Amino acid sequence: MQKDFSRRPGEHVVSWLLRCWDSGASSLELEGKEAKQLGSLSREGGIDKAIGKGAPFLSLWRQLLSATKERYPFKEDVICHPGKWTTMERGIQYLRELSVLEVIYGDLSNERLPKDPDDIQCTRPMWRKLVRNAPSLCANSLAILNWKDGEGPTVHEVANELQEYEESLSSSLVSAVEKLSRKVQQLKEDMSYSPPVWTSISAIRSQCSSAQERGYRGQVEERDNRVYWTVCIRWPGTSDPQEYKALVDTGPQCTLMPSSYIGAEPICICGVTGGSQQLTVLEAKLIRRLESQGVISMTRSPFNSPIWPVQKSNGEWRLTVDYRGLNEVTLPLSAAVPDMLELQYELESKAAKWYATIDIANAFFSIPLAAECRPQFAFTWRGIQYTWNRLPQGWKHSPTICHGLIQTALEQGEAPEHLQYIDDIIVWGNTAEEVSEKGKEIFQILLKAGSAIKQSKVKGPAQEIQFLGIKWQDGCHQIPMDVINKITAMPPPTSKKETQAFLGV
């Protein structure tokens, strides 16, 4: 018996108590003297000394709870799983440990209150702790679930829901992997019977003479004998084609490189079934507009990164650059943008009736880059090298810098109560007039700080509004219907990449 209920070396107090519950401590009725005869169960003198006090005849479970509460009068003194959980099994374990704390620091003398950790109601604070410590793969999905205080399910019911969620996720992934494996096998069989065909494309092998020459150039990692294609493109409005180099081994999306490699030789490429190289074409007017606004300018730099254009929801294109290489060698910053989940919980606590949001237009482009920092952000378009004069999108520290500058401007302007996530701001209140005044005040502070705000980017005052992709009404949040419709209309993911995109990770 002592072995079943003894605390193991390094085991947290709450983990030990939960294990005692699972081992049947609630069904073992003992007198105080009998409980003490079990010896040092907790490996802590304060708890062991308190075991057996109080009523002469109690279950071992009740005696352990009372002794722990006497040793640790405050809930905050008890450590409960200090790190993130990595599996659903460990997540459920963590939730049950939180429920043990609720039992301990409830009214132990009230027989009407449950003493079974699985019968404890899962409160919103418990759920928030669970989500905060969840892996990124499922944190976003779990954060959407919500309920009002007093209406929450029991820990047992939540555990069942989590298990069903894991099973549904696992089954879809297994199905996707099996389907993908069949496609890969079929592709291999097709390729094995495809005869070699000569192409008119030239291959370029990189000429790197030393390890020093292979340092970071803002491109993808260079290796000896890495094969490139020579791609000739005649752009609209031009008569002569431009020559580019495209990496062969980067998948279906060609990565255009500047023409700095020498030596060409024809190669034999086997016919490939079910795939083709795609070149992303960005409209030249986008480059011209950014250049005329002074956001970018022509340059000559030893650095270069590939273009990564992104289409916005309104159909227009945003010029971004693939700065993954630069991000890898950029030192970290101590500051960071707020956690979206924390903002969600804080806004929820306001229980507001009216809202208004402000989205600063092109916030990154309002922040100038120091001249000595501009060369590392260079990129090439149509054979011409450009760089950014303003803070670019795609660089790892752009959101942090932008958020910090806007936050400072709002603090110096003594802005009314609000929440900010980079360039998105929300205010709230009990009346439309109150919210309107707050919005106007913040609007003026931002204008004085040099921020540009489009009228179309200001929403409200309204009783229902979207902020950071979530619909808010009466202090509660829910998924917008257009998002739900989009998710239900999406085909099931068939690859790891599609699954990650579906889950938003």
CORWOWO-V42133 format. One record per residue. N is the residue number from 1. RES is the residue in one small letter. SS is DSSP state (2 for helix, 1 for strand, 0 for the rest). Layout:
n;res;ss
N;RES;SS
N;RES;SS
This chain:
n;res;ss
1;m;0
2;q;2
3;k;2
4;d;2
5;f;2
6;s;0
7;r;0
8;r;0
9;p;0
10;g;0
11;e;0
12;h;0
13;v;2
14;v;2
15;s;2
16;w;2
17;l;2
18;l;2
19;r;2
20;c;2
21;w;2
22;d;2
23;s;0
24;g;0
25;a;2
26;s;2
27;s;2
28;l;0
29;e;1
30;l;1
31;e;1
32;g;2
33;k;2
34;e;2
35;a;2
36;k;2
37;q;0
38;l;0
39;g;0
40;s;0
41;l;0
42;s;0
43;r;0
44;e;0
45;g;2
46;g;2
47;i;2
48;d;2
49;k;2
50;a;2
51;i;0
52;g;0
53;k;0
54;g;0
55;a;0
56;p;0
57;f;1
58;l;1
59;s;1
60;l;2
61;w;2
62;r;2
63;q;2
64;l;2
65;l;2
66;s;2
67;a;2
68;t;2
69;k;2
70;e;2
71;r;2
72;y;0
73;p;0
74;f;0
75;k;2
76;e;2
77;d;2
78;v;0
79;i;0
80;c;0
81;h;0
82;p;0
83;g;0
84;k;0
85;w;0
86;t;0
87;t;0
88;m;2
89;e;2
90;r;2
91;g;2
92;i;2
93;q;2
94;y;2
95;l;2
96;r;2
97;e;2
98;l;2
99;s;2
100;v;2
101;l;2
102;e;2
103;v;2
104;i;2
105;y;0
106;g;0
107;d;0
108;l;0
109;s;0
110;n;0
111;e;0
112;r;0
113;l;0
114;p;0
115;k;0
116;d;0
117;p;2
118;d;2
119;d;2
120;i;0
121;q;1
122;c;0
123;t;0
124;r;2
125;p;2
126;m;2
127;w;2
128;r;2
129;k;2
130;l;2
131;v;2
132;r;2
133;n;0
134;a;0
135;p;0
136;s;2
137;l;2
138;c;2
139;a;2
140;n;2
141;s;2
142;l;2
143;a;2
144;i;2
145;l;0
146;n;0
147;w;0
148;k;0
149;d;0
150;g;0
151;e;0
152;g;0
153;p;0
154;t;1
155;v;2
156;h;2
157;e;2
158;v;2
159;a;2
160;n;2
161;e;2
162;l;2
163;q;2
164;e;2
165;y;2
166;e;2
167;e;2
168;s;2
169;l;2
170;s;2
171;s;2
172;s;2
173;l;2
174;v;2
175;s;2
176;a;2
177;v;2
178;e;2
179;k;2
180;l;2
181;s;2
182;r;2
183;k;2
184;v;2
185;q;2
186;q;2
187;l;2
188;k;2
189;e;2
190;d;2
191;m;2
192;s;2
193;y;0
194;s;0
195;p;0
196;p;1
197;v;1
198;w;1
199;t;1
200;s;1
201;i;1
202;s;1
203;a;1
204;i;1
205;r;1
206;s;0
207;q;0
208;c;0
209;s;0
210;s;0
211;a;0
212;q;2
213;e;2
214;r;2
215;g;0
216;y;0
217;r;0
218;g;0
219;q;0
220;v;0
221;e;0
222;e;0
223;r;0
224;d;0
225;n;0
226;r;0
227;v;1
228;y;1
229;w;1
230;t;1
231;v;1
232;c;1
233;i;1
234;r;0
235;w;0
236;p;0
237;g;0
238;t;0
239;s;0
240;d;0
241;p;0
242;q;1
243;e;1
244;y;1
245;k;1
246;a;1
247;l;1
248;v;0
249;d;0
250;t;0
251;g;0
252;p;0
253;q;1
254;c;0
255;t;0
256;l;1
257;m;1
258;p;0
259;s;0
260;s;0
261;y;0
262;i;0
263;g;0
264;a;1
265;e;1
266;p;1
267;i;1
268;c;1
269;i;1
270;c;1
271;g;0
272;v;0
273;t;0
274;g;0
275;g;0
276;s;0
277;q;0
278;q;1
279;l;0
280;t;0
281;v;0
282;l;0
283;e;0
284;a;2
285;k;2
286;l;2
287;i;2
288;r;2
289;r;2
290;l;2
291;e;2
292;s;2
293;q;0
294;g;0
295;v;0
296;i;1
297;s;1
298;m;1
299;t;0
300;r;0
301;s;0
302;p;0
303;f;0
304;n;0
305;s;1
306;p;0
307;i;1
308;w;0
309;p;0
310;v;1
311;q;1
312;k;0
313;s;0
314;n;0
315;g;0
316;e;0
317;w;1
318;r;1
319;l;0
320;t;0
321;v;1
322;d;0
323;y;0
324;r;2
325;g;2
326;l;2
327;n;2
328;e;2
329;v;0
330;t;0
331;l;0
332;p;0
333;l;0
334;s;0
335;a;0
336;a;0
337;v;0
338;p;0
339;d;0
340;m;2
341;l;2
342;e;2
343;l;2
344;q;2
345;y;2
346;e;2
347;l;2
348;e;2
349;s;2
350;k;2
351;a;0
352;a;0
353;k;0
354;w;1
355;y;1
356;a;1
357;t;1
358;i;1
359;d;1
360;i;0
361;a;0
362;n;0
363;a;0
364;f;2
365;f;2
366;s;2
367;i;0
368;p;1
369;l;0
370;a;0
371;a;2
372;e;2
373;c;2
374;r;2
375;p;2
376;q;2
377;f;2
378;a;0
379;f;1
380;t;1
381;w;1
382;r;0
383;g;0
384;i;1
385;q;1
386;y;1
387;t;1
388;w;1
389;n;0
390;r;1
391;l;0
392;p;0
393;q;0
394;g;0
395;w;0
396;k;0
397;h;0
398;s;2
399;p;2
400;t;2
401;i;2
402;c;2
403;h;2
404;g;2
405;l;2
406;i;2
407;q;2
408;t;2
409;a;2
410;l;2
411;e;2
412;q;2
413;g;0
414;e;0
415;a;0
416;p;0
417;e;0
418;h;0
419;l;1
420;q;1
421;y;1
422;i;0
423;d;0
424;d;1
425;i;1
426;i;1
427;v;1
428;w;1
429;g;1
430;n;0
431;t;0
432;a;2
433;e;2
434;e;2
435;v;2
436;s;2
437;e;2
438;k;2
439;g;2
440;k;2
441;e;2
442;i;2
443;f;2
444;q;2
445;i;2
446;l;2
447;l;2
448;k;2
449;a;0
450;g;0
451;s;0
452;a;0
453;i;0
454;k;0
455;q;2
456;s;2
457;k;2
458;v;1
459;k;1
460;g;1
461;p;1
462;a;1
463;q;0
464;e;1
465;i;1
466;q;1
467;f;1
468;l;0
469;g;0
470;i;1
471;k;1
472;w;1
473;q;1
474;d;0
475;g;0
476;c;1
477;h;1
478;q;1
479;i;1
480;p;0
481;m;2
482;d;2
483;v;2
484;i;2
485;n;2
486;k;2
487;i;2
488;t;2
489;a;2
490;m;0
491;p;0
492;p;0
493;p;0
494;t;0
495;s;0
496;k;2
497;k;2
498;e;2
499;t;2
500;q;2
501;a;2
502;f;2
503;l;2
504;g;0
505;v;0
